[in-house]
């Protein structure tokens, strides 16, 4: 999850007496022994990962949002080519949050500066307003912690900051070149390993071995009694020496966080134009179904039309279509038609 952090309950193994905890309404990661498999089948909103069988059970009531394209295809291809999982997902988050610093607002009115992230601007500039996955990520507690921790402009930088600021063009150059992608992923994985293990030589404590035949000695000298006062005196001297000594480790060097390139759309222009035309067609069809009293077709297209109304072009299309229908037939709406139109207008105004 790096650079995000998991901040909800985590229980490696749940005792049998506490199985009721699985019904709590909060998010959690809990390990349950396989002998209690039959006791957890009735959970309706819990995703079950069977580590023994390598399967994942997702309830029908849970909708899992997918990554936006082309990130989904790139990540799947990288995982199929190489198993450096941490490096692949670190690159994924760097691409997903690319340009996030341009949407940060630093408010200095209060004694402690407040950092606000402009979610609507970020989603709009990246062309992902209608993407459920990124919207859920930005609304989560993990991203709020990400903003508060990484939002300050002057702090200690790490590998993720370098990826967001400088690796965008390098990642773009990998398109259609799997060998180059594998090379970059392995370089990143090696850098992650070096950051965790800066010293290649492992330090081992040297313990003197007893001499040969020491266990056969008949006359063993008794261990001398320890002077309690002398021990306490040595402890006090050590504490006084450690308090006055400078810290053994150097503090991390702070610097100005690089902003990186500006926010750009994550989708190609051709696919954006096609998706925009498709969304406008969905809005037109939904309005036509409403005025023609085709309620079954309206129910099918209404959710997609409401999602499309998050875009400016779709809202403009809604007003044009409503004005055209009013001029043509001056229809009087019944209760069901009025409800559909009001829902679409409310969504457009929001």
Phi and psi in degrees as GROMACS dihedral restraints (atoms count N, CA, C in turn):
[ dihedral_restraints ]
;  ai    aj    ak    al  type     phi  dphi    fc
    3     4     5     6     1   -55.9    20    10
    4     5     6     7     1   133.3    20    10
    6     7     8     9     1   -88.1    20    10
    7     8     9    10     1     1.9    20    10
    9    10    11    12     1   -78.0    20    10
   10    11    12    13     1   160.5    20    10
   12    13    14    15     1  -127.5    20    10
   13    14    15    16     1   137.2    20    10
   15    16    17    18     1   -82.1    20    10
   16    17    18    19     1   124.7    20    10
   18    19    20    21     1  -123.4    20    10
   19    20    21    22     1    18.7    20    10
   21    22    23    24     1  -107.0    20    10
   22    23    24    25     1   174.1    20    10
   24    25    26    27     1   -60.1    20    10
   25    26    27    28     1   141.3    20    10
   27    28    29    30     1  -136.0    20    10
   28    29    30    31     1   120.6    20    10
   30    31    32    33     1  -125.3    20    10
   31    32    33    34     1   113.4    20    10
   33    34    35    36     1   -60.1    20    10
   34    35    36    37     1   -50.2    20    10
   36    37    38    39     1  -135.1    20    10
   37    38    39    40     1   123.3    20    10
   39    40    41    42     1   -92.7    20    10
   40    41    42    43     1   126.3    20    10
   42    43    44    45     1   -64.7    20    10
   43    44    45    46     1   158.3    20    10
   45    46    47    48     1   -63.0    20    10
   46    47    48    49     1   -32.6    20    10
   48    49    50    51     1   -71.7    20    10
   49    50    51    52     1   -12.3    20    10
   51    52    53    54     1  -114.6    20    10
   52    53    54    55     1    24.2    20    10
   54    55    56    57     1   -64.2    20    10
   55    56    57    58     1   -21.4    20    10
   57    58    59    60     1   -65.9    20    10
   58    59    60    61     1   -17.6    20    10
   60    61    62    63     1   -62.1    20    10
   61    62    63    64     1   -25.1    20    10
   63    64    65    66     1   -65.4    20    10
   64    65    66    67     1   -16.0    20    10
   66    67    68    69     1   -91.9    20    10
   67    68    69    70     1     5.2    20    10
   69    70    71    72     1   -69.0    20    10
   70    71    72    73     1   147.6    20    10
   72    73    74    75     1   -79.8    20    10
   73    74    75    76     1    -5.0    20    10
   75    76    77    78     1   -89.7    20    10
   76    77    78    79     1   155.2    20    10
   78    79    80    81     1   -64.8    20    10
   79    80    81    82     1   147.8    20    10
   81    82    83    84     1  -159.9    20    10
   82    83    84    85     1   161.9    20    10
   84    85    86    87     1  -125.4    20    10
   85    86    87    88     1   113.1    20    10
   87    88    89    90     1  -132.5    20    10
   88    89    90    91     1   132.5    20    10
   90    91    92    93     1   -91.9    20    10
   91    92    93    94     1   132.4    20    10
   93    94    95    96     1  -126.0    20    10
   94    95    96    97     1   135.2    20    10
   96    97    98    99     1   -65.8    20    10
   97    98    99   100     1   149.0    20    10
   99   100   101   102     1   -65.5    20    10
  100   101   102   103     1   -19.2    20    10
  102   103   104   105     1   -69.0    20    10
  103   104   105   106     1   -17.9    20    10
  105   106   107   108     1   -99.3    20    10
  106   107   108   109     1    21.8    20    10
  108   109   110   111     1   -60.8    20    10
  109   110   111   112     1   -39.7    20    10
  111   112   113   114     1   -71.0    20    10
  112   113   114   115     1   -18.4    20    10
  114   115   116   117     1   -86.6    20    10
  115   116   117   118     1    -7.7    20    10
  117   118   119   120     1  -116.0    20    10
  118   119   120   121     1     8.4    20    10
  120   121   122   123     1   -72.3    20    10
  121   122   123   124     1   -22.2    20    10
  123   124   125   126     1   -83.7    20    10
  124   125   126   127     1    -1.8    20    10
  126   127   128   129     1   -74.0    20    10
  127   128   129   130     1   122.2    20    10
  129   130   131   132     1   -88.8    20    10
  130   131   132   133     1   -27.8    20    10
  132   133   134   135     1  -121.4    20    10
  133   134   135   136     1    33.7    20    10
  135   136   137   138     1  -123.1    20    10
  136   137   138   139     1   128.3    20    10
  138   139   140   141     1   -85.5    20    10
  139   140   141   142     1   126.4    20    10
  141   142   143   144     1  -108.9    20    10
  142   143   144   145     1   121.9    20    10
  144   145   146   147     1  -107.1    20    10
  145   146   147   148     1   113.7    20    10
  147   148   149   150     1   -86.9    20    10
  148   149   150   151     1   103.8    20    10
  150   151   152   153     1   -72.3    20    10
  151   152   153   154     1   -26.6    20    10
  153   154   155   156     1   -73.6    20    10
  154   155   156   157     1   -43.8    20    10
  156   157   158   159     1   -93.1    20    10
  157   158   159   160     1   -10.9    20    10
  159   160   161   162     1    70.4    20    10
  160   161   162   163     1    36.1    20    10
  162   163   164   165     1  -124.9    20    10
  163   164   165   166     1   158.7    20    10
  165   166   167   168     1  -128.0    20    10
  166   167   168   169     1   127.7    20    10
  168   169   170   171     1  -107.7    20    10
  169   170   171   172     1   120.0    20    10
  171   172   173   174     1  -113.1    20    10
  172   173   174   175     1   120.0    20    10
  174   175   176   177     1   -61.8    20    10
  175   176   177   178     1   155.2    20    10
  177   178   179   180     1   -66.2    20    10
  178   179   180   181     1   -26.5    20    10
  180   181   182   183     1   -79.2    20    10
  181   182   183   184     1    -6.6    20    10
  183   184   185   186     1  -102.8    20    10
  184   185   186   187     1   126.6    20    10
  186   187   188   189     1  -107.3    20    10
  187   188   189   190     1   117.1    20    10
  189   190   191   192     1   -94.1    20    10
  190   191   192   193     1   120.8    20    10
  192   193   194   195     1   -77.8    20    10
  193   194   195   196     1   147.4    20    10
  195   196   197   198     1  -100.3    20    10
  196   197   198   199     1   157.5    20    10
  198   199   200   201     1   -62.6    20    10
  199   200   201   202     1   148.3    20    10
  201   202   203   204     1   -71.2    20    10
  202   203   204   205     1   149.3    20    10
  204   205   206   207     1   -78.6    20    10
  205   206   207   208     1   147.7    20    10
  207   208   209   210     1   -91.2    20    10
  208   209   210   211     1    10.8    20    10
  210   211   212   213     1   -63.9    20    10
  211   212   213   214     1   -36.3    20    10
  213   214   215   216     1   -62.4    20    10
  214   215   216   217     1   -47.7    20    10
  216   217   218   219     1   -65.7    20    10
  217   218   219   220     1   -40.8    20    10
  219   220   221   222     1   -64.8    20    10
  220   221   222   223     1   -41.3    20    10
  222   223   224   225     1   -67.7    20    10
  223   224   225   226     1   -43.0    20    10
  225   226   227   228     1   -61.9    20    10
  226   227   228   229     1   -40.6    20    10
  228   229   230   231     1   -67.2    20    10
  229   230   231   232     1   -40.1    20    10
  231   232   233   234     1   -65.7    20    10
  232   233   234   235     1   -39.5    20    10
  234   235   236   237     1   -69.3    20    10
  235   236   237   238     1   -30.4    20    10
  237   238   239   240     1   -76.9    20    10
  238   239   240   241     1   -24.4    20    10
  240   241   242   243     1   -89.9    20    10
  241   242   243   244     1   -30.1    20    10
  243   244   245   246     1  -149.2    20    10
  244   245   246   247     1   154.9    20    10
  246   247   248   249     1  -112.0    20    10
  247   248   249   250     1    23.5    20    10
  249   250   251   252     1   -79.3    20    10
  250   251   252   253     1    77.7    20    10
  252   253   254   255     1   -64.2    20    10
  253   254   255   256     1   -43.2    20    10
  255   256   257   258     1   -63.4    20    10
  256   257   258   259     1   -42.6    20    10
  258   259   260   261     1   -66.2    20    10
  259   260   261   262     1   -38.3    20    10
  261   262   263   264     1   -65.5    20    10
  262   263   264   265     1   -44.1    20    10
  264   265   266   267     1   -74.3    20    10
  265   266   267   268     1   -28.0    20    10
  267   268   269   270     1   -66.2    20    10
  268   269   270   271     1   -40.7    20    10
  270   271   272   273     1   -64.1    20    10
  271   272   273   274     1   -37.7    20    10
  273   274   275   276     1   -61.6    20    10
  274   275   276   277     1   -47.2    20    10
  276   277   278   279     1   -67.0    20    10
  277   278   279   280     1   -33.2    20    10
  279   280   281   282     1   -64.6    20    10
  280   281   282   283     1   -39.7    20    10
  282   283   284   285     1   -71.2    20    10
  283   284   285   286     1   -37.7    20    10
  285   286   287   288     1   -68.1    20    10
  286   287   288   289     1   -39.2    20    10
  288   289   290   291     1   -99.3    20    10
  289   290   291   292     1    13.8    20    10
  291   292   293   294     1   -58.5    20    10
  292   293   294   295     1   127.2    20    10
  294   295   296   297     1    82.9    20    10
  295   296   297   298     1    13.5    20    10
  297   298   299   300     1   -66.7    20    10
  298   299   300   301     1   -26.3    20    10
  300   301   302   303     1   -69.4    20    10
  301   302   303   304     1   -24.9    20    10
  303   304   305   306     1   -72.7    20    10
  304   305   306   307     1   -12.0    20    10
  306   307   308   309     1  -105.9    20    10
  307   308   309   310     1    12.8    20    10
  309   310   311   312     1   -90.6    20    10
  310   311   312   313     1   137.6    20    10
  312   313   314   315     1  -119.5    20    10
  313   314   315   316     1   119.7    20    10
  315   316   317   318     1   -97.6    20    10
  316   317   318   319     1   113.8    20    10
  318   319   320   321     1  -101.9    20    10
  319   320   321   322     1   119.2    20    10
  321   322   323   324     1  -108.9    20    10
  322   323   324   325     1    22.3    20    10
  324   325   326   327     1   -69.8    20    10
  325   326   327   328     1   -40.6    20    10
  327   328   329   330     1   -84.7    20    10
  328   329   330   331     1   170.4    20    10
  330   331   332   333     1   -61.8    20    10
  331   332   333   334     1   -42.8    20    10
  333   334   335   336     1   -98.0    20    10
  334   335   336   337     1   124.1    20    10
  336   337   338   339     1   -58.9    20    10
  337   338   339   340     1   140.7    20    10
  339   340   341   342     1  -109.0    20    10
  340   341   342   343     1   130.7    20    10
  342   343   344   345     1  -106.8    20    10
  343   344   345   346     1   123.5    20    10
  345   346   347   348     1  -117.4    20    10
  346   347   348   349     1   136.1    20    10
  348   349   350   351     1  -104.0    20    10
  349   350   351   352     1   125.4    20    10
  351   352   353   354     1   -84.7    20    10
  352   353   354   355     1    93.0    20    10
  354   355   356   357     1   -66.8    20    10
  355   356   357   358     1   -42.8    20    10
  357   358   359   360     1   -62.6    20    10
  358   359   360   361     1   -40.9    20    10
  360   361   362   363     1   -65.8    20    10
  361   362   363   364     1   -40.8    20    10
  363   364   365   366     1   -64.2    20    10
  364   365   366   367     1   -47.1    20    10
  366   367   368   369     1   -65.4    20    10
  367   368   369   370     1   -39.8    20    10
  369   370   371   372     1   -66.7    20    10
  370   371   372   373     1   -43.4    20    10
  372   373   374   375     1   -70.4    20    10
  373   374   375   376     1   -26.2    20    10
  375   376   377   378     1   -90.0    20    10
  376   377   378   379     1    -5.0    20    10
  378   379   380   381     1    71.8    20    10
  379   380   381   382     1    30.4    20    10
  381   382   383   384     1  -124.7    20    10
  382   383   384   385     1    33.3    20    10
  384   385   386   387     1   -61.8    20    10
  385   386   387   388     1   -36.1    20    10
  387   388   389   390     1   -92.4    20    10
  388   389   390   391     1     3.1    20    10
  390   391   392   393     1   -82.8    20    10
  391   392   393   394     1   116.8    20    10
  393   394   395   396     1   -68.7    20    10
  394   395   396   397     1   -34.8    20    10
  396   397   398   399     1   -62.3    20    10
  397   398   399   400     1   -54.9    20    10
  399   400   401   402     1   -67.4    20    10
  400   401   402   403     1   -32.7    20    10
  402   403   404   405     1   -62.7    20    10
  403   404   405   406     1   -42.6    20    10
  405   406   407   408     1   -67.1    20    10
  406   407   408   409     1   -36.6    20    10
  408   409   410   411     1   -64.1    20    10
  409   410   411   412     1   -44.4    20    10
  411   412   413   414     1   -69.0    20    10
  412   413   414   415     1   -26.8    20    10
  414   415   416   417     1   -87.8    20    10
  415   416   417   418     1    -3.3    20    10
  417   418   419   420     1   -81.9    20    10
  418   419   420   421     1   163.1    20    10
  420   421   422   423     1   -68.5    20    10
  421   422   423   424     1   -31.6    20    10
  423   424   425   426     1   -63.8    20    10
  424   425   426   427     1   -38.9    20    10
  426   427   428   429     1   -72.6    20    10
  427   428   429   430     1   -32.4    20    10
  429   430   431   432     1   -61.5    20    10
  430   431   432   433     1   -41.6    20    10
  432   433   434   435     1   -66.3    20    10
  433   434   435   436     1   -34.6    20    10
  435   436   437   438     1   -61.1    20    10
  436   437   438   439     1   -43.8    20    10
  438   439   440   441     1   -67.1    20    10
  439   440   441   442     1   -44.4    20    10
  441   442   443   444     1   -67.1    20    10
  442   443   444   445     1   -31.2    20    10
  444   445   446   447     1   -84.3    20    10
  445   446   447   448     1   -40.5    20    10
  447   448   449   450     1  -105.5    20    10
  448   449   450   451     1     0.6    20    10
  450   451   452   453     1   -72.1    20    10
  451   452   453   454     1   -36.7    20    10
  453   454   455   456     1   -55.5    20    10
  454   455   456   457     1   138.9    20    10
  456   457   458   459     1   -76.4    20    10
  457   458   459   460     1   -14.0    20    10
  459   460   461   462     1  -129.0    20    10
  460   461   462   463     1   105.5    20    10
  462   463   464   465     1  -162.3    20    10
  463   464   465   466     1  -177.8    20    10
  465   466   467   468     1   -76.3    20    10
  466   467   468   469     1   128.5    20    10
  468   469   470   471     1   -96.0    20    10
  469   470   471   472     1   155.5    20    10
  471   472   473   474     1  -136.1    20    10
  472   473   474   475     1  -166.8    20    10
  474   475   476   477     1   -65.8    20    10
  475   476   477   478     1   -34.2    20    10
  477   478   479   480     1   -64.8    20    10
  478   479   480   481     1   -41.0    20    10
  480   481   482   483     1   -61.5    20    10
  481   482   483   484     1   -38.1    20    10
  483   484   485   486     1   -66.9    20    10
  484   485   486   487     1   -39.5    20    10
  486   487   488   489     1   -64.1    20    10
  487   488   489   490     1   -44.7    20    10
  489   490   491   492     1   -64.2    20    10
  490   491   492   493     1   -37.3    20    10
  492   493   494   495     1   -85.4    20    10
  493   494   495   496     1   -36.7    20    10
  495   496   497   498     1  -120.9    20    10
  496   497   498   499     1   -10.9    20    10
  498   499   500   501     1   -99.8    20    10
  499   500   501   502     1     5.4    20    10
  501   502   503   504     1   -65.0    20    10
  502   503   504   505     1   -49.7    20    10
  504   505   506   507     1   -66.1    20    10
  505   506   507   508     1   -33.3    20    10
  507   508   509   510     1   -66.7    20    10
  508   509   510   511     1   -38.9    20    10
  510   511   512   513     1   -69.2    20    10
  511   512   513   514     1   -36.9    20    10
  513   514   515   516     1   -64.0    20    10
  514   515   516   517     1   -33.2    20    10
  516   517   518   519     1   -70.7    20    10
  517   518   519   520     1   -11.9    20    10
  519   520   521   522     1   -83.3    20    10
  520   521   522   523     1    -9.4    20    10
  522   523   524   525     1   -60.8    20    10
  523   524   525   526     1   125.2    20    10
  525   526   527   528     1    75.9    20    10
  526   527   528   529     1    12.9    20    10
  528   529   530   531     1  -134.2    20    10
  529   530   531   532     1    79.1    20    10
  531   532   533   534     1   -58.0    20    10
  532   533   534   535     1   -40.0    20    10
  534   535   536   537     1   -59.1    20    10
  535   536   537   538     1   -39.4    20    10
  537   538   539   540     1   -66.3    20    10
  538   539   540   541     1   -37.0    20    10
  540   541   542   543     1   -63.4    20    10
  541   542   543   544     1   -44.7    20    10
  543   544   545   546     1   -61.7    20    10
  544   545   546   547     1   -41.2    20    10
  546   547   548   549     1   -61.1    20    10
  547   548   549   550     1   -45.5    20    10
  549   550   551   552     1   -67.3    20    10
  550   551   552   553     1   -38.2    20    10
  552   553   554   555     1   -64.2    20    10
  553   554   555   556     1   -42.3    20    10
  555   556   557   558     1   -69.4    20    10
  556   557   558   559     1   -35.5    20    10
  558   559   560   561     1   -63.0    20    10
  559   560   561   562     1   -41.2    20    10
  561   562   563   564     1   -67.2    20    10
  562   563   564   565     1   -40.6    20    10
  564   565   566   567     1   -63.3    20    10
  565   566   567   568     1   -38.3    20    10
  567   568   569   570     1   -66.2    20    10
  568   569   570   571     1   -38.1    20    10
  570   571   572   573     1   -65.7    20    10
  571   572   573   574     1   -39.9    20    10
  573   574   575   576     1   -61.1    20    10
  574   575   576   577     1   -41.8    20    10
  576   577   578   579     1   -65.4    20    10
  577   578   579   580     1   -40.6    20    10
  579   580   581   582     1   -67.0    20    10
  580   581   582   583     1   -34.5    20    10
  582   583   584   585     1   -65.4    20    10
  583   584   585   586     1   -34.5    20    10
  585   586   587   588     1   -81.4    20    10
  586   587   588   589     1   -27.8    20    10
  588   589   590   591     1  -128.2    20    10
  589   590   591   592     1    75.3    20    10
  591   592   593   594     1   -66.3    20    10
  592   593   594   595     1   -27.9    20    10
  594   595   596   597     1  -102.1    20    10
  595   596   597   598     1   112.6    20    10
  597   598   599   600     1   -69.9    20    10
  598   599   600   601     1   -20.8    20    10
  600   601   602   603     1   -93.9    20    10
  601   602   603   604     1   121.3    20    10
  603   604   605   606     1   -75.6    20    10
  604   605   606   607     1   138.4    20    10
  606   607   608   609     1   -94.0    20    10
  607   608   609   610     1   125.2    20    10
  609   610   611   612     1  -116.4    20    10
  610   611   612   613     1   138.6    20    10
  612   613   614   615     1   -78.3    20    10
  613   614   615   616     1   129.3    20    10
  615   616   617   618     1   -88.2    20    10
  616   617   618   619     1   115.5    20    10
  618   619   620   621     1  -112.9    20    10
  619   620   621   622     1   122.5    20    10
  621   622   623   624     1   -65.5    20    10
  622   623   624   625     1   137.4    20    10
  624   625   626   627     1   -85.4    20    10
  625   626   627   628     1   148.1    20    10
  627   628   629   630     1   -67.4    20    10
  628   629   630   631     1   151.0    20    10
  630   631   632   633     1   -70.3    20    10
  631   632   633   634     1   159.8    20    10
  633   634   635   636     1   -68.0    20    10
  634   635   636   637     1   135.2    20    10
  636   637   638   639     1    80.1    20    10
  637   638   639   640     1     7.9    20    10
  639   640   641   642     1   -66.7    20    10
  640   641   642   643     1   -28.9    20    10
  642   643   644   645     1   -78.4    20    10
  643   644   645   646     1    -9.2    20    10
  645   646   647   648     1   -95.7    20    10
  646   647   648   649     1    -0.8    20    10
  648   649   650   651     1   -68.1    20    10
  649   650   651   652     1   138.9    20    10
  651   652   653   654     1   -88.0    20    10
  652   653   654   655     1   -45.3    20    10
  654   655   656   657     1   -92.8    20    10
  655   656   657   658     1    96.9    20    10
  657   658   659   660     1  -100.5    20    10
  658   659   660   661     1   124.4    20    10
  660   661   662   663     1   -67.8    20    10
  661   662   663   664     1   136.3    20    10
  663   664   665   666     1   -69.4    20    10
  664   665   666   667     1   148.6    20    10
  666   667   668   669     1   -71.5    20    10
  667   668   669   670     1   129.8    20    10
  669   670   671   672     1   -68.2    20    10
  670   671   672   673     1   153.1    20    10
  672   673   674   675     1   -71.7    20    10
  673   674   675   676     1   141.8    20    10
  675   676   677   678     1   -89.8    20    10
  676   677   678   679     1   133.6    20    10
  678   679   680   681     1   -80.7    20    10
  679   680   681   682     1   112.3    20    10
  681   682   683   684     1   -62.4    20    10
  682   683   684   685     1   -40.1    20    10
  684   685   686   687     1   -65.3    20    10
  685   686   687   688     1   -40.4    20    10
  687   688   689   690     1   -66.5    20    10
  688   689   690   691     1   -38.7    20    10
  690   691   692   693     1   -62.5    20    10
  691   692   693   694     1   -44.6    20    10
  693   694   695   696     1   -64.4    20    10
  694   695   696   697     1   -36.3    20    10
  696   697   698   699     1   -65.4    20    10
  697   698   699   700     1   -42.0    20    10
  699   700   701   702     1   -65.4    20    10
  700   701   702   703     1   -37.5    20    10
  702   703   704   705     1   -63.9    20    10
  703   704   705   706     1   -43.0    20    10
  705   706   707   708     1   -64.8    20    10
  706   707   708   709     1   -39.3    20    10
  708   709   710   711     1   -63.8    20    10
  709   710   711   712     1   -41.3    20    10
  711   712   713   714     1   -65.6    20    10
  712   713   714   715     1   -40.1    20    10
  714   715   716   717     1   -65.0    20    10
  715   716   717   718     1   -42.7    20    10
  717   718   719   720     1   -64.6    20    10
  718   719   720   721     1   -37.1    20    10
  720   721   722   723     1   -69.2    20    10
  721   722   723   724     1   -38.6    20    10
  723   724   725   726     1   -72.8    20    10
  724   725   726   727     1   -31.6    20    10
  726   727   728   729     1   -70.1    20    10
  727   728   729   730     1   -34.3    20    10
  729   730   731   732     1   -85.8    20    10
  730   731   732   733     1   -13.2    20    10
  732   733   734   735     1   -79.8    20    10
  733   734   735   736     1   149.7    20    10
  735   736   737   738     1   -69.0    20    10
  736   737   738   739     1   158.8    20    10
  738   739   740   741     1   -61.4    20    10
  739   740   741   742     1   140.8    20    10
  741   742   743   744     1   -71.2    20    10
  742   743   744   745     1   -32.4    20    10
  744   745   746   747     1  -102.7    20    10
  745   746   747   748     1   143.6    20    10
  747   748   749   750     1   -80.4    20    10
  748   749   750   751     1   142.2    20    10
  750   751   752   753     1   -71.3    20    10
  751   752   753   754     1   152.6    20    10
  753   754   755   756     1   -63.8    20    10
  754   755   756   757     1   138.1    20    10
  756   757   758   759     1   -78.8    20    10
  757   758   759   760     1   127.7    20    10
  759   760   761   762     1   -92.5    20    10
  760   761   762   763     1   151.2    20    10
  762   763   764   765     1  -154.9    20    10
  763   764   765   766     1   173.1    20    10
  765   766   767   768     1   -73.9    20    10
  766   767   768   769     1   127.1    20    10
  768   769   770   771     1   -71.6    20    10
  769   770   771   772     1   126.0    20    10
  771   772   773   774     1   -66.4    20    10
  772   773   774   775     1   134.2    20    10
  774   775   776   777     1   -76.4    20    10
  775   776   777   778     1   -30.0    20    10
  777   778   779   780     1    78.8    20    10
  778   779   780   781     1  -173.4    20    10
  780   781   782   783     1   -69.8    20    10
  781   782   783   784     1   160.3    20    10
  783   784   785   786     1   -68.2    20    10
  784   785   786   787     1   165.7    20    10
  786   787   788   789     1   -67.5    20    10
  787   788   789   790     1   131.0    20    10
  789   790   791   792     1  -127.3    20    10
  790   791   792   793     1   161.0    20    10
  792   793   794   795     1   -66.6    20    10
  793   794   795   796     1   138.3    20    10
  795   796   797   798     1   -82.3    20    10
  796   797   798   799     1   -12.3    20    10
  798   799   800   801     1  -106.2    20    10
  799   800   801   802     1   152.6    20    10
  801   802   803   804     1   -71.9    20    10
  802   803   804   805     1   153.7    20    10
  804   805   806   807     1   -63.1    20    10
  805   806   807   808     1   -39.2    20    10
  807   808   809   810     1   -63.4    20    10
  808   809   810   811     1   -44.9    20    10
  810   811   812   813     1   -69.1    20    10
  811   812   813   814     1   -30.2    20    10
  813   814   815   816     1   -66.2    20    10
  814   815   816   817     1   -43.6    20    10
  816   817   818   819     1   -63.6    20    10
  817   818   819   820     1   -41.9    20    10
  819   820   821   822     1   -64.0    20    10
  820   821   822   823     1   -45.0    20    10
  822   823   824   825     1   -65.1    20    10
  823   824   825   826     1   -36.7    20    10
  825   826   827   828     1   -64.0    20    10
  826   827   828   829     1   -44.8    20    10
  828   829   830   831     1   -64.4    20    10
  829   830   831   832     1   -36.2    20    10
  831   832   833   834     1   -67.5    20    10
  832   833   834   835     1   -39.2    20    10
  834   835   836   837     1   -66.7    20    10
  835   836   837   838     1   -39.5    20    10
  837   838   839   840     1   -63.7    20    10
  838   839   840   841     1   -37.7    20    10
  840   841   842   843     1   -66.0    20    10
  841   842   843   844     1   -36.6    20    10
  843   844   845   846     1   -63.6    20    10
  844   845   846   847     1   -42.8    20    10
  846   847   848   849     1   -63.6    20    10
  847   848   849   850     1   -43.6    20    10
  849   850   851   852     1   -62.8    20    10
  850   851   852   853     1   -44.4    20    10
  852   853   854   855     1   -63.8    20    10
  853   854   855   856     1   -40.2    20    10
  855   856   857   858     1   -63.6    20    10
  856   857   858   859     1   -43.6    20    10
  858   859   860   861     1   -65.1    20    10
  859   860   861   862     1   -39.2    20    10
  861   862   863   864     1   -63.4    20    10
  862   863   864   865     1   -41.9    20    10
  864   865   866   867     1   -63.1    20    10
  865   866   867   868     1   -37.0    20    10
  867   868   869   870     1   -64.8    20    10
  868   869   870   871     1   -47.7    20    10
  870   871   872   873     1   -73.2    20    10
  871   872   873   874     1   -20.0    20    10
  873   874   875   876     1   -93.6    20    10
  874   875   876   877     1     6.6    20    10
  876   877   878   879     1    61.4    20    10
  877   878   879   880     1    29.7    20    10
  879   880   881   882     1   -94.0    20    10
  880   881   882   883     1    79.4    20    10
  882   883   884   885     1   -70.5    20    10
  883   884   885   886     1   -31.8    20    10
  885   886   887   888     1   -64.7    20    10
  886   887   888   889     1   -45.6    20    10
  888   889   890   891     1   -67.2    20    10
  889   890   891   892     1   -32.6    20    10
  891   892   893   894     1   -63.6    20    10
  892   893   894   895     1   -43.2    20    10
  894   895   896   897     1   -63.1    20    10
  895   896   897   898     1   -31.7    20    10
  897   898   899   900     1   -73.7    20    10
  898   899   900   901     1   -38.4    20    10
  900   901   902   903     1   -94.0    20    10
  901   902   903   904     1   -14.8    20    10
  903   904   905   906     1   -62.0    20    10
  904   905   906   907     1   -45.5    20    10
  906   907   908   909     1   -58.0    20    10
  907   908   909   910     1   -42.2    20    10
  909   910   911   912     1   -66.9    20    10
  910   911   912   913     1   -36.2    20    10
  912   913   914   915     1   -66.6    20    10
  913   914   915   916     1   -39.5    20    10
  915   916   917   918     1   -64.7    20    10
  916   917   918   919     1   -38.4    20    10
  918   919   920   921     1   -66.9    20    10
  919   920   921   922     1   -37.6    20    10
  921   922   923   924     1   -66.7    20    10
  922   923   924   925     1   -27.9    20    10
  924   925   926   927     1   -70.9    20    10
  925   926   927   928     1    -2.6    20    10
  927   928   929   930     1   -72.5    20    10
  928   929   930   931     1   -17.1    20    10
  930   931   932   933     1   -92.2    20    10
  931   932   933   934     1   149.8    20    10
  933   934   935   936     1   -65.0    20    10
  934   935   936   937     1   -40.7    20    10
  936   937   938   939     1   -64.0    20    10
  937   938   939   940     1   -38.1    20    10
  939   940   941   942     1   -68.3    20    10
  940   941   942   943     1   -36.9    20    10
  942   943   944   945     1   -66.6    20    10
  943   944   945   946     1   -39.3    20    10
  945   946   947   948     1   -64.8    20    10
  946   947   948   949     1   -38.9    20    10
  948   949   950   951     1   -64.2    20    10
  949   950   951   952     1   -37.4    20    10
  951   952   953   954     1   -61.3    20    10
  952   953   954   955     1   -46.9    20    10
  954   955   956   957     1   -64.8    20    10
  955   956   957   958     1   -38.4    20    10
  957   958   959   960     1   -65.0    20    10
  958   959   960   961     1   -44.0    20    10
  960   961   962   963     1   -66.4    20    10
  961   962   963   964     1   -41.1    20    10
  963   964   965   966     1   -64.5    20    10
  964   965   966   967     1   -42.8    20    10
  966   967   968   969     1   -63.3    20    10
  967   968   969   970     1   -36.5    20    10
  969   970   971   972     1   -68.2    20    10
  970   971   972   973     1   -41.1    20    10
  972   973   974   975     1   -68.4    20    10
  973   974   975   976     1   -34.6    20    10
  975   976   977   978     1   -67.2    20    10
  976   977   978   979     1   -40.4    20    10
  978   979   980   981     1   -69.2    20    10
  979   980   981   982     1   -33.7    20    10
  981   982   983   984     1   -74.2    20    10
  982   983   984   985     1   -53.0    20    10
  984   985   986   987     1  -122.3    20    10
  985   986   987   988     1    -7.6    20    10
  987   988   989   990     1    46.3    20    10
  988   989   990   991     1    49.6    20    10
  990   991   992   993     1   -72.5    20    10
  991   992   993   994     1   148.5    20    10
  993   994   995   996     1   -99.0    20    10
  994   995   996   997     1   122.0    20    10
  996   997   998   999     1   -82.2    20    10
  997   998   999  1000     1   142.0    20    10
  999  1000  1001  1002     1   -85.1    20    10
 1000  1001  1002  1003     1  -176.8    20    10
 1002  1003  1004  1005     1   -63.4    20    10
 1003  1004  1005  1006     1   -42.9    20    10
 1005  1006  1007  1008     1   -67.0    20    10
 1006  1007  1008  1009     1   -43.5    20    10
 1008  1009  1010  1011     1   -62.8    20    10
 1009  1010  1011  1012     1   -42.8    20    10
 1011  1012  1013  1014     1   -62.0    20    10
 1012  1013  1014  1015     1   -38.7    20    10
 1014  1015  1016  1017     1   -63.9    20    10
 1015  1016  1017  1018     1   -43.6    20    10
 1017  1018  1019  1020     1   -62.1    20    10
 1018  1019  1020  1021     1   -46.0    20    10
 1020  1021  1022  1023     1   -63.6    20    10
 1021  1022  1023  1024     1   -41.7    20    10
 1023  1024  1025  1026     1   -64.2    20    10
 1024  1025  1026  1027     1   -39.1    20    10
 1026  1027  1028  1029     1   -63.0    20    10
 1027  1028  1029  1030     1   -40.8    20    10
 1029  1030  1031  1032     1   -68.7    20    10
 1030  1031  1032  1033     1   -39.0    20    10
 1032  1033  1034  1035     1   -66.4    20    10
 1033  1034  1035  1036     1   -41.3    20    10
 1035  1036  1037  1038     1   -62.0    20    10
 1036  1037  1038  1039     1   -42.5    20    10
 1038  1039  1040  1041     1   -63.7    20    10
 1039  1040  1041  1042     1   -39.3    20    10
 1041  1042  1043  1044     1   -67.4    20    10
 1042  1043  1044  1045     1   -38.2    20    10
 1044  1045  1046  1047     1   -72.4    20    10
 1045  1046  1047  1048     1   -26.9    20    10
